[in-house]
Every structure is written in structure tokens, then in C-alpha cells.
Amino acid sequence: MPTVQAYDGLEDLLWNDVLLKQSFTALGAARFLQDITAIQNVVDSSCHTYGRAGADMEMDKLKEGVTLLNLPVTDEVCYFRSDSSLPRVKKALNVRVYCTC
């Protein structure tokens, strides 16, 4: 279905070009969450209006990422067993991250 493909493309764009590439303040993260929720509400409303199932049109990955982005910032230290994702984790969570490899 082209609509689902477009929606998936939007999720990928917001994930790759906004969430992973931008730095967010607490206010900016909260606003981004509001924007994602508003987009989801419009899609849900449209699906309901036109009798389509909206289950395929959820931005689960993006919503989870934005939820992590909105976690309170602390000065805690996180330990991971693999160093492949350390830069992204460090940026997303704003914590000191160490590999226990």
C-alpha cells in the first residue's frame, strides 16, 4: 500500500535526519514528542475516516526513540558490552558510556 510506504518513509526520515543528527534541549525533545504525537493523531483520524486499519501505520521505533530522548538527564554512567553503538547511545542519553568488552 503506497500510503503505508510513505508513512514508513516519513518515520525513517525523522529517525535518521532529525532524531539521530540533531542535538535537543529538554524543551526541544518535549516539542518533538508533541509533534510525533500530533502526526500520529492525524494519521489515526484519517484512517478512521476512510475506514482503513491504522495498525500498520504506527511509528513505534520513532516513538520509542523520542521517549528515550525525553528521559531526565542525569550524570549516571552506563556500561555496555559492545562498543559499536557507543557514540549514538552517548549522544542520545547524554551520559558517560563505557564499554566492558
MODELLER restraints for C-alpha pairs under 7 A, 6 or more apart:
rsr = mdl.restraints
at = mdl.atoms
rsr.add(forms.Gaussian(group=physical.xy_distance, feature=features.Distance(at['CA:4:A'], at['CA:56:A']), mean=6.89, stdev=0.5))
rsr.add(forms.Gaussian(group=physical.xy_distance, feature=features.Distance(at['CA:4:A'], at['CA:57:A']), mean=6.13, stdev=0.5))
rsr.add(forms.Gaussian(group=physical.xy_distance, feature=features.Distance(at['CA:7:A'], at['CA:57:A']), mean=6.65, stdev=0.5))
rsr.add(forms.Gaussian(group=physical.xy_distance, feature=features.Distance(at['CA:11:A'], at['CA:59:A']), mean=6.17, stdev=0.5))
rsr.add(forms.Gaussian(group=physical.xy_distance, feature=features.Distance(at['CA:11:A'], at['CA:62:A']), mean=6.48, stdev=0.5))
rsr.add(forms.Gaussian(group=physical.xy_distance, feature=features.Distance(at['CA:15:A'], at['CA:62:A']), mean=6.01, stdev=0.5))
rsr.add(forms.Gaussian(group=physical.xy_distance, feature=features.Distance(at['CA:26:A'], at['CA:70:A']), mean=6.91, stdev=0.5))
rsr.add(forms.Gaussian(group=physical.xy_distance, feature=features.Distance(at['CA:29:A'], at['CA:69:A']), mean=6.27, stdev=0.5))
rsr.add(forms.Gaussian(group=physical.xy_distance, feature=features.Distance(at['CA:29:A'], at['CA:70:A']), mean=5.78, stdev=0.5))
rsr.add(forms.Gaussian(group=physical.xy_distance, feature=features.Distance(at['CA:30:A'], at['CA:70:A']), mean=6.40, stdev=0.5))
rsr.add(forms.Gaussian(group=physical.xy_distance, feature=features.Distance(at['CA:33:A'], at['CA:66:A']), mean=5.98, stdev=0.5))
rsr.add(forms.Gaussian(group=physical.xy_distance, feature=features.Distance(at['CA:44:A'], at['CA:54:A']), mean=5.98, stdev=0.5))
rsr.add(forms.Gaussian(group=physical.xy_distance, feature=features.Distance(at['CA:47:A'], at['CA:53:A']), mean=6.19, stdev=0.5))
rsr.add(forms.Gaussian(group=physical.xy_distance, feature=features.Distance(at['CA:47:A'], at['CA:54:A']), mean=5.64, stdev=0.5))
rsr.add(forms.Gaussian(group=physical.xy_distance, feature=features.Distance(at['CA:69:A'], at['CA:92:A']), mean=6.17, stdev=0.5))
rsr.add(forms.Gaussian(group=physical.xy_distance, feature=features.Distance(at['CA:69:A'], at['CA:93:A']), mean=6.65, stdev=0.5))
rsr.add(forms.Gaussian(group=physical.xy_distance, feature=features.Distance(at['CA:73:A'], at['CA:94:A']), mean=6.66, stdev=0.5))
rsr.add(forms.Gaussian(group=physical.xy_distance, feature=features.Distance(at['CA:74:A'], at['CA:95:A']), mean=6.86, stdev=0.5))
rsr.add(forms.Gaussian(group=physical.xy_distance, feature=features.Distance(at['CA:75:A'], at['CA:95:A']), mean=5.82, stdev=0.5))
rsr.add(forms.Gaussian(group=physical.xy_distance, feature=features.Distance(at['CA:76:A'], at['CA:95:A']), mean=6.01, stdev=0.5))
rsr.add(forms.Gaussian(group=physical.xy_distance, feature=features.Distance(at['CA:76:A'], at['CA:96:A']), mean=6.81, stdev=0.5))
rsr.add(forms.Gaussian(group=physical.xy_distance, feature=features.Distance(at['CA:77:A'], at['CA:95:A']), mean=6.02, stdev=0.5))
rsr.add(forms.Gaussian(group=physical.xy_distance, feature=features.Distance(at['CA:77:A'], at['CA:96:A']), mean=4.95, stdev=0.5))
rsr.add(forms.Gaussian(group=physical.xy_distance, feature=features.Distance(at['CA:77:A'], at['CA:97:A']), mean=5.80, stdev=0.5))
rsr.add(forms.Gaussian(group=physical.xy_distance, feature=features.Distance(at['CA:78:A'], at['CA:96:A']), mean=6.43, stdev=0.5))
rsr.add(forms.Gaussian(group=physical.xy_distance, feature=features.Distance(at['CA:78:A'], at['CA:97:A']), mean=4.93, stdev=0.5))
rsr.add(forms.Gaussian(group=physical.xy_distance, feature=features.Distance(at['CA:78:A'], at['CA:98:A']), mean=6.48, stdev=0.5))
rsr.add(forms.Gaussian(group=physical.xy_distance, feature=features.Distance(at['CA:79:A'], at['CA:97:A']), mean=5.87, stdev=0.5))
rsr.add(forms.Gaussian(group=physical.xy_distance, feature=features.Distance(at['CA:79:A'], at['CA:98:A']), mean=5.07, stdev=0.5))
rsr.add(forms.Gaussian(group=physical.xy_distance, feature=features.Distance(at['CA:79:A'], at['CA:99:A']), mean=5.77, stdev=0.5))
rsr.add(forms.Gaussian(group=physical.xy_distance, feature=features.Distance(at['CA:79:A'], at['CA:100:A']), mean=6.41, stdev=0.5))
rsr.add(forms.Gaussian(group=physical.xy_distance, feature=features.Distance(at['CA:80:A'], at['CA:98:A']), mean=6.44, stdev=0.5))
rsr.add(forms.Gaussian(group=physical.xy_distance, feature=features.Distance(at['CA:80:A'], at['CA:99:A']), mean=5.00, stdev=0.5))
rsr.add(forms.Gaussian(group=physical.xy_distance, feature=features.Distance(at['CA:80:A'], at['CA:100:A']), mean=5.93, stdev=0.5))
rsr.add(forms.Gaussian(group=physical.xy_distance, feature=features.Distance(at['CA:81:A'], at['CA:99:A']), mean=5.61, stdev=0.5))
rsr.add(forms.Gaussian(group=physical.xy_distance, feature=features.Distance(at['CA:81:A'], at['CA:100:A']), mean=5.03, stdev=0.5))
rsr.add(forms.Gaussian(group=physical.xy_distance, feature=features.Distance(at['CA:81:A'], at['CA:101:A']), mean=5.22, stdev=0.5))
rsr.add(forms.Gaussian(group=physical.xy_distance, feature=features.Distance(at['CA:82:A'], at['CA:99:A']), mean=6.13, stdev=0.5))
rsr.add(forms.Gaussian(group=physical.xy_distance, feature=features.Distance(at['CA:82:A'], at['CA:101:A']), mean=6.15, stdev=0.5))
rsr.add(forms.Gaussian(group=physical.xy_distance, feature=features.Distance(at['CA:83:A'], at['CA:99:A']), mean=5.57, stdev=0.5))
rsr.add(forms.Gaussian(group=physical.xy_distance, feature=features.Distance(at['CA:86:A'], at['CA:97:A']), mean=6.77, stdev=0.5))
rsr.add(forms.Gaussian(group=physical.xy_distance, feature=features.Distance(at['CA:90:A'], at['CA:96:A']), mean=6.46, stdev=0.5))
rsr.add(forms.Gaussian(group=physical.xy_distance, feature=features.Distance(at['CA:90:A'], at['CA:97:A']), mean=5.96, stdev=0.5))
